[in-house]
Amino acid sequence: MSSGPHTHHTIDYIEFAVTDMEKAKTFYTKAFGWKFNDHGSTYSGIQKENGEIGGLKLETTVTRGGPLVILYSSDLRDSLKKIIAADGFITQEIFSFPGGQRFHFKDPSGNELGVWSEK
């Protein structure tokens, strides 16, 4: 976990179930430039400057549903291209909503996330 300050009642860490650890790390590195810290063969922490902001946990299956994690992008179309190039699957093309635009995608394990931008 992060060694920096934590903020009361805010999301502090997020974990993704993945079915193939190496494929998942490759995808998130190619698509978003994320770096990882392995904790054995079944868990890898998502790095930030002062620790971790989340992790990838190896599971046999991924259950869909629940909260939708939405990432921010300063260049939405570039993010979409990188996700496709990293073997992600676009589940909802770019659409407008009050305050900006976003799209949804699935990672190689089947986790669905969104990416948004003001532009």
Backbone bond lengths (Angstrom), bond angles and torsions (degrees), N, CA, C in turn:
res aa  C-N    CA-C-N  psi(-1)  N-CA   C-N-CA  omega(-1)  CA-C   N-CA-C  phi
1 M - - - 1.452 - - 1.535 109.11 -
2 S 1.291 116.03 168.54 1.451 122.02 -178.32 1.523 111.15 -63.84
3 S 1.330 115.74 142.13 1.456 119.25 174.80 1.527 110.50 -92.79
4 G 1.327 117.56 -3.70 1.456 122.18 178.93 1.517 110.76 -83.04
5 P 1.329 116.77 -175.45 1.468 119.73 -179.57 1.529 111.62 -67.73
6 H 1.302 115.09 149.31 1.461 122.18 176.55 1.520 107.88 -109.77
7 T 1.332 117.37 147.58 1.453 121.90 -178.41 1.517 109.43 -107.72
8 H 1.317 115.93 126.50 1.461 122.99 -178.15 1.526 111.89 -54.69
9 H 1.325 116.50 130.40 1.462 124.96 175.67 1.531 114.53 62.76
10 T 1.322 117.29 29.68 1.462 120.25 173.32 1.527 108.57 -117.25
11 I 1.305 116.66 158.75 1.460 119.49 176.90 1.521 107.74 -66.25
12 D 1.322 115.70 126.41 1.454 121.80 -172.78 1.524 112.44 -110.79
13 Y 1.309 117.37 -24.35 1.461 121.66 -173.62 1.518 107.30 -161.10
14 I 1.317 118.09 144.51 1.465 121.03 177.26 1.520 108.78 -136.29
15 E 1.318 114.97 138.69 1.448 121.24 -177.91 1.526 110.12 -118.12
16 F 1.327 116.15 135.48 1.453 121.86 177.21 1.528 109.00 -111.60
17 A 1.323 116.96 131.69 1.453 120.94 170.04 1.523 107.42 -77.41
18 V 1.323 117.10 136.32 1.460 121.90 178.13 1.524 109.18 -134.29
19 T 1.314 116.73 150.08 1.458 120.41 -178.72 1.528 112.66 -98.32
20 D 1.313 117.82 -13.71 1.462 123.04 177.99 1.528 107.13 -143.67
21 M 1.335 116.43 103.93 1.468 121.49 -173.06 1.526 112.10 -59.34
22 E 1.311 118.08 -49.20 1.463 120.24 -176.88 1.517 112.28 -65.22
23 K 1.326 116.69 -41.13 1.465 120.62 178.38 1.531 110.18 -64.18
24 A 1.322 116.98 -40.35 1.469 120.83 179.48 1.528 110.91 -65.68
25 K 1.317 117.35 -45.52 1.470 120.30 179.27 1.528 110.50 -63.11
26 T 1.319 117.18 -41.24 1.467 120.64 177.81 1.524 110.62 -61.85
27 F 1.341 117.00 -45.15 1.457 121.15 179.49 1.534 111.05 -58.52
28 Y 1.326 118.33 -54.08 1.463 121.21 -175.85 1.532 112.40 -68.00
29 T 1.306 117.53 -29.53 1.463 120.38 175.37 1.526 110.14 -68.99
30 K 1.344 117.27 -47.06 1.472 121.17 179.78 1.521 111.82 -66.67
31 A 1.332 117.38 -43.42 1.464 120.79 -174.38 1.521 112.71 -75.66
32 F 1.337 117.70 -39.29 1.472 120.26 -172.00 1.523 114.97 -127.91
33 G 1.317 118.23 -3.77 1.459 120.40 -179.14 1.520 113.62 75.88
34 W 1.334 117.27 19.15 1.469 119.97 -179.05 1.520 110.30 -68.28
35 K 1.337 114.76 149.81 1.461 122.13 176.08 1.527 107.92 -116.24
36 F 1.334 116.30 154.52 1.461 121.09 -173.17 1.522 111.74 -130.66
37 N 1.320 114.72 154.69 1.455 123.35 174.85 1.523 106.63 -126.68
38 D 1.331 116.92 110.20 1.463 120.69 -177.30 1.526 111.34 -72.93
39 H 1.313 114.57 136.63 1.467 123.13 173.83 1.526 106.30 -119.93
40 G 1.314 116.68 70.55 1.454 121.11 -173.39 1.518 110.23 86.38
41 S 1.334 116.33 -166.73 1.465 120.11 -175.68 1.526 113.33 -91.88
42 T 1.344 118.23 -7.75 1.465 119.99 -175.43 1.530 113.96 -113.87
43 Y 1.338 117.16 3.30 1.465 119.05 179.58 1.521 109.37 -149.35
44 S 1.340 115.52 136.48 1.453 120.78 176.70 1.524 109.04 -137.88
45 G 1.327 116.47 123.28 1.459 121.32 -179.00 1.510 112.35 -79.19
46 I 1.335 116.18 140.77 1.464 122.44 175.12 1.524 106.71 -85.75
47 Q 1.329 116.10 118.31 1.453 121.64 -172.50 1.523 114.18 -81.20
48 K 1.312 115.44 147.81 1.458 122.88 165.60 1.519 106.04 -134.98
49 E 1.308 118.11 -179.26 1.459 121.75 -173.39 1.525 113.42 -53.93
50 N 1.314 118.56 -44.93 1.456 121.37 -175.42 1.520 113.58 -114.58
51 G 1.301 118.66 37.40 1.451 120.19 178.90 1.504 112.12 139.28
52 E 1.318 115.70 -136.02 1.455 121.68 -177.49 1.522 110.52 -125.33
53 I 1.343 115.37 148.23 1.468 120.64 176.13 1.512 111.65 -112.03
54 G 1.331 115.96 -5.20 1.450 120.36 -179.78 1.509 110.29 176.08
55 G 1.337 114.51 -169.03 1.445 117.64 -179.24 1.512 112.93 -160.00
56 L 1.317 114.84 166.50 1.451 123.68 174.03 1.523 107.06 -111.11
57 K 1.324 116.37 125.74 1.466 121.55 -178.26 1.518 108.91 -116.63
58 L 1.325 117.02 123.70 1.452 121.65 -177.96 1.526 110.23 -71.18
59 E 1.343 115.48 126.13 1.465 122.74 179.33 1.527 107.82 -135.22
60 T 1.317 116.84 162.70 1.464 119.81 178.14 1.524 111.78 -79.11
61 T 1.342 117.65 -27.62 1.461 121.88 177.69 1.516 109.36 -141.52
62 V 1.316 115.27 161.38 1.462 122.01 176.56 1.516 107.56 -117.96
63 T 1.325 116.49 127.37 1.457 121.88 178.55 1.515 108.80 -93.29
64 R 1.329 116.31 128.03 1.466 120.51 179.27 1.513 109.87 -85.54
65 G 1.311 115.01 159.60 1.457 120.91 177.63 1.518 110.55 106.63
66 G 1.302 115.67 -178.02 1.457 119.99 -178.16 1.511 110.84 86.37
67 P 1.331 117.21 -163.79 1.461 120.53 -177.80 1.524 112.14 -62.81
68 L 1.326 115.63 146.10 1.458 121.53 176.37 1.521 108.32 -97.98
69 V 1.313 116.87 119.43 1.462 121.89 176.04 1.519 107.26 -81.11
70 I 1.328 116.23 129.22 1.464 121.12 -179.68 1.525 108.56 -121.98
71 L 1.322 115.95 122.78 1.455 123.16 178.84 1.519 109.25 -94.08
72 Y 1.333 116.45 154.08 1.461 121.58 176.75 1.526 109.33 -96.77
73 S 1.327 117.36 145.64 1.458 122.84 175.10 1.517 109.77 -135.90
74 S 1.326 115.89 137.76 1.465 119.32 174.00 1.523 111.11 -83.55
75 D 1.345 117.83 -10.78 1.469 122.86 177.88 1.526 108.00 -142.81
76 L 1.311 116.79 88.20 1.456 123.49 -172.69 1.529 112.75 -58.45
77 R 1.326 117.04 -44.87 1.467 119.86 -177.82 1.528 112.07 -67.37
78 D 1.317 117.31 -35.97 1.455 121.11 176.17 1.535 110.21 -66.27
79 S 1.320 116.81 -40.92 1.471 120.19 177.50 1.518 110.68 -61.89
80 L 1.324 117.19 -43.08 1.460 121.44 178.67 1.531 110.49 -59.89
81 K 1.330 117.39 -44.94 1.465 121.51 178.95 1.527 111.37 -61.50
82 K 1.330 116.78 -42.25 1.471 120.40 -179.23 1.521 111.45 -66.59
83 I 1.318 117.46 -37.99 1.464 121.08 178.32 1.527 110.19 -63.86
84 I 1.326 116.85 -44.23 1.469 120.82 178.04 1.534 110.14 -63.44
85 A 1.324 117.29 -44.00 1.470 121.46 -179.91 1.531 111.74 -64.60
86 A 1.327 116.94 -26.31 1.470 121.33 -179.96 1.528 111.86 -90.46
87 D 1.337 117.05 11.33 1.471 123.97 179.48 1.520 114.00 74.69
88 G 1.333 116.75 26.78 1.458 120.32 170.55 1.518 109.36 -81.50
89 F 1.312 117.10 163.77 1.457 122.44 -178.06 1.523 108.93 -120.23
90 I 1.318 117.70 121.41 1.465 122.33 -179.92 1.525 108.21 -77.21
91 T 1.338 116.70 121.02 1.472 121.28 -179.67 1.520 111.65 -98.89
92 Q 1.322 117.62 -22.83 1.459 121.65 176.08 1.517 107.62 -146.65
93 E 1.313 116.05 116.91 1.464 121.85 179.98 1.537 110.14 -61.09
94 I 1.323 115.78 168.94 1.468 121.54 -179.47 1.526 110.12 -56.19
95 F 1.325 115.21 130.68 1.460 121.33 177.09 1.521 108.80 -138.22
96 S 1.316 115.64 155.60 1.466 121.58 179.43 1.518 110.31 -90.68
97 F 1.318 114.87 148.69 1.460 122.80 173.43 1.524 106.38 -146.64
98 P 1.329 119.02 164.07 1.468 119.40 179.73 1.534 110.34 -56.93
99 G 1.315 116.78 116.55 1.455 121.49 179.72 1.514 115.06 106.60
100 G 1.332 118.48 -8.19 1.454 118.16 179.33 1.508 114.56 162.23
101 Q 1.330 114.60 -150.53 1.458 122.94 179.32 1.521 108.30 -136.85
102 R 1.349 116.05 156.73 1.459 119.76 175.11 1.518 110.46 -157.36
103 F 1.323 114.95 169.08 1.459 122.86 172.32 1.519 108.10 -142.35
104 H 1.334 115.68 165.82 1.457 121.56 178.22 1.519 109.01 -120.19
105 F 1.319 116.64 151.70 1.463 121.70 178.04 1.517 110.43 -147.84
106 K 1.342 115.03 163.51 1.463 121.70 172.17 1.523 107.91 -112.76
107 D 1.328 115.49 139.13 1.459 120.27 173.06 1.534 108.46 -81.01
108 P 1.329 119.32 175.55 1.464 120.44 -177.11 1.541 114.49 -60.94
109 S 1.326 118.62 -20.34 1.466 121.07 178.31 1.521 112.51 -89.14
110 G 1.337 117.63 -9.96 1.456 121.49 179.32 1.515 114.85 102.44
111 N 1.337 118.63 3.09 1.472 121.28 174.99 1.516 108.58 -68.97
112 E 1.337 116.94 134.30 1.454 120.34 177.62 1.523 109.56 -102.65
113 L 1.334 116.11 130.20 1.446 123.79 178.32 1.522 108.42 -131.14
114 G 1.311 115.99 167.80 1.455 121.89 174.75 1.510 110.11 -122.25
115 V 1.319 116.54 159.66 1.457 123.17 173.76 1.514 106.89 -133.44
116 W 1.337 117.26 133.67 1.458 120.19 -177.54 1.523 111.16 -131.90
117 S 1.325 115.14 162.86 1.453 123.45 175.76 1.524 108.77 -153.18
118 E 1.322 116.23 155.57 1.469 119.54 176.83 1.515 111.12 -70.04
119 K 1.329 118.24 -24.86 1.469 123.35 -173.01 1.514 111.21 -91.61
